[in-house]
């Protein structure tokens, strides 16, 4: 009995991971598109910093600092995971509206990362990039995947059989979220939480 349960579990995981990677491969154009949009936002931050946007970014940073002040290691990990899960999930599912939300999110997040990176380098020099890199090793691919799936979801209407394609993309997106994005964000939250605790 235990052997059969184990075999069913292994077969379940194999089948789902196979379908997951297949859908990711099918979404490669969307992934590349989102990376380019993210890179565009990142590059814009180096030469276009209007006071209104700078003020908004500073407000976001201050809010994060206030919400995380006094948190212990596990509270920090849970906070980071919850924040990333919500933003990733909504970026993905809200893509159904013509893919507008994930594209805008990719542009804005790229801008924020570019802005923070530039300011960090100005203060701590290029060496600061090595300290920032571990924070995004797992988080960045997860966020990009979620945004790309959201963007792809928004273009289901271009298919001949719209309803069938919509259900296929919803199914594929949720599977990728469960089997790839969620594990990546869990690992990212643990790494980031530990790094913040050590630095702090």
C-alpha positions as CSV (number, residue, x, y, z in Angstrom):
1,X,0.0,0.0,0.0
2,X,2.8,2.4,0.9
3,X,4.7,1.6,-2.2
4,X,1.6,2.3,-4.4
5,X,1.0,5.6,-2.6
6,X,4.7,6.5,-3.2
7,X,4.4,5.6,-6.9
8,X,1.2,7.6,-7.3
9,X,2.9,10.6,-5.6
10,X,6.0,10.3,-7.8
11,X,3.8,9.9,-10.9
12,X,1.8,13.0,-9.9
13,X,4.9,15.1,-9.4
14,X,6.5,13.9,-12.7
15,X,3.4,14.6,-14.7
16,X,2.8,18.0,-13.3
17,X,6.5,19.1,-13.5
18,X,6.5,17.9,-17.1
19,X,3.4,19.9,-17.9
20,X,4.9,22.9,-16.0
21,X,8.2,23.0,-17.9
22,X,6.3,22.5,-21.2
23,X,4.2,25.5,-20.5
24,X,7.2,27.6,-19.5
25,X,8.9,26.7,-22.8
26,X,5.7,27.7,-24.6
27,X,5.8,31.1,-22.8
28,X,9.4,31.9,-23.7
29,X,8.4,34.9,-25.9
30,X,6.4,36.3,-23.1
31,X,9.3,35.8,-20.7
32,X,11.7,37.6,-23.1
33,X,9.2,40.4,-23.6
34,X,8.8,41.0,-19.8
35,X,12.6,40.9,-19.3
36,X,13.0,43.6,-22.0
37,X,10.3,45.7,-20.4
38,X,11.9,45.3,-17.0
39,X,15.3,46.2,-18.5
40,X,13.7,49.3,-20.1
41,X,12.4,50.4,-16.7
42,X,15.8,49.8,-15.1
43,X,17.7,51.8,-17.8
44,X,15.2,54.7,-17.6
45,X,15.9,55.1,-13.9
46,X,19.5,56.2,-14.6
47,X,18.5,59.4,-16.5
48,X,14.9,60.1,-15.8
49,X,14.1,60.8,-12.1
50,X,11.2,63.3,-11.8
51,X,10.6,64.4,-8.2
52,X,7.1,62.9,-8.1
53,X,8.4,59.4,-8.9
54,X,11.3,59.7,-6.5
55,X,8.9,60.8,-3.8
56,X,6.7,57.8,-4.5
57,X,9.6,55.4,-4.3
58,X,10.9,56.9,-1.1
59,X,7.4,56.5,0.4
60,X,7.3,52.9,-0.6
61,X,10.7,52.3,1.0
62,X,9.7,54.1,4.2
63,X,6.5,52.1,4.4
64,X,8.5,48.8,4.0
65,X,10.9,49.9,6.8
66,X,8.1,50.8,9.1
67,X,6.3,47.5,8.5
68,X,9.4,45.4,9.1
69,X,10.8,47.3,12.0
70,X,11.2,45.0,15.1
71,X,10.4,41.8,13.2
72,X,12.4,38.7,14.2
73,X,13.8,36.3,11.7
74,X,10.7,34.2,11.1
75,X,8.4,37.1,11.1
76,X,10.6,38.8,8.5
77,X,10.6,35.6,6.3
78,X,6.8,35.4,6.5
79,X,6.5,39.1,5.7
80,X,8.7,38.8,2.7
81,X,7.0,35.6,1.5
82,X,3.5,37.0,1.9
83,X,4.4,40.2,0.1
84,X,6.1,38.5,-2.8
85,X,3.3,35.9,-3.1
86,X,0.6,38.5,-3.2
87,X,2.3,40.7,-5.7
88,X,3.3,37.7,-8.0
89,X,-0.1,36.1,-7.9
90,X,-2.0,39.4,-8.6
91,X,0.5,40.3,-11.3
92,X,-0.3,37.0,-13.0
93,X,-4.1,36.8,-12.7
94,X,-4.7,40.5,-13.4
95,X,-2.9,40.0,-16.7
96,X,-6.2,38.7,-18.0
97,X,-7.1,42.4,-18.7
98,X,-5.1,42.6,-21.9
99,X,-1.8,42.0,-20.1
100,X,-1.7,45.7,-19.1
101,X,-1.1,45.2,-15.3
102,X,1.9,42.8,-15.6
103,X,3.6,44.9,-18.3
104,X,3.2,48.1,-16.2
105,X,4.4,46.2,-13.1
106,X,7.5,45.0,-14.9
107,X,8.3,48.5,-16.1
108,X,7.7,50.1,-12.6
109,X,9.6,47.3,-10.7
110,X,12.5,47.6,-13.2
111,X,12.5,51.4,-12.6
112,X,12.5,50.9,-8.8
113,X,15.4,48.4,-9.0
114,X,17.3,50.7,-11.3
115,X,16.8,53.6,-8.9
116,X,17.7,51.7,-5.8
117,X,20.8,50.2,-7.5
118,X,22.1,53.5,-8.7
119,X,21.6,55.1,-5.2
120,X,23.2,52.1,-3.5
121,X,26.3,52.3,-5.8
122,X,26.6,56.0,-5.2
123,X,26.8,55.4,-1.5
124,X,28.7,52.1,-1.3
125,X,30.4,51.8,-4.6
126,X,30.2,48.9,-7.1
127,X,31.0,46.4,-4.4
128,X,27.5,46.9,-3.0
129,X,26.2,45.0,-6.1
130,X,27.7,41.7,-4.7
131,X,25.8,42.2,-1.5
132,X,22.5,43.0,-3.3
133,X,22.8,40.0,-5.7
134,X,21.8,37.2,-3.3
135,X,18.5,38.9,-2.6
136,X,17.4,38.4,-6.2
137,X,18.8,35.0,-7.2
138,X,15.5,33.2,-6.6
139,X,13.1,36.1,-6.3
140,X,13.9,37.7,-9.7
141,X,13.1,34.6,-11.8
142,X,9.9,34.0,-9.9
143,X,8.7,37.5,-10.4
144,X,9.6,37.5,-14.0
145,X,7.8,34.2,-14.6
146,X,4.6,35.5,-12.8
147,X,4.7,38.7,-14.9
148,X,5.3,36.8,-18.1
149,X,2.5,34.4,-17.5
150,X,0.2,37.3,-16.7
151,X,1.2,39.0,-20.0
152,X,0.6,35.8,-21.9
153,X,-2.8,35.3,-20.2
154,X,-3.9,38.7,-21.4
155,X,-3.5,37.7,-25.0
156,X,-5.8,34.7,-25.0
157,X,-8.3,36.6,-27.0
158,X,-6.0,36.4,-30.1
159,X,-6.6,32.7,-30.3
160,X,-9.3,31.2,-32.6
161,X,-10.9,29.2,-29.8
162,X,-10.8,31.8,-27.1
163,X,-12.5,30.0,-24.2
164,X,-10.4,26.9,-24.7
165,X,-7.2,28.9,-24.9
166,X,-8.1,30.9,-21.8
167,X,-8.7,27.8,-19.8
168,X,-5.4,26.3,-21.0
169,X,-3.5,29.5,-20.0
170,X,-5.2,29.7,-16.6
171,X,-4.4,26.0,-16.0
172,X,-0.8,26.4,-17.1
173,X,-0.2,29.6,-15.1
174,X,-1.6,28.2,-11.9
175,X,0.5,25.0,-12.3
176,X,3.7,27.0,-12.9
177,X,2.8,29.2,-9.9
178,X,2.3,26.2,-7.6
179,X,5.3,24.1,-8.8
180,X,7.9,26.7,-9.7
181,X,7.1,30.2,-8.5
182,X,6.0,29.3,-5.0
183,X,9.1,27.2,-4.2
184,X,11.4,29.9,-5.6
185,X,9.7,32.6,-3.4
186,X,9.9,30.4,-0.3
187,X,13.7,29.9,-0.9
188,X,14.0,33.7,-1.7
189,X,12.2,34.7,1.5
190,X,14.4,32.5,3.7
191,X,17.6,33.8,2.1
192,X,16.6,37.4,2.2
193,X,15.3,37.1,5.8
194,X,18.5,35.6,7.0
195,X,20.6,38.2,5.1
196,X,18.6,41.1,6.6
197,X,19.0,39.5,10.1
198,X,22.7,39.1,9.7
199,X,23.3,42.6,8.3
200,X,21.0,44.1,10.9
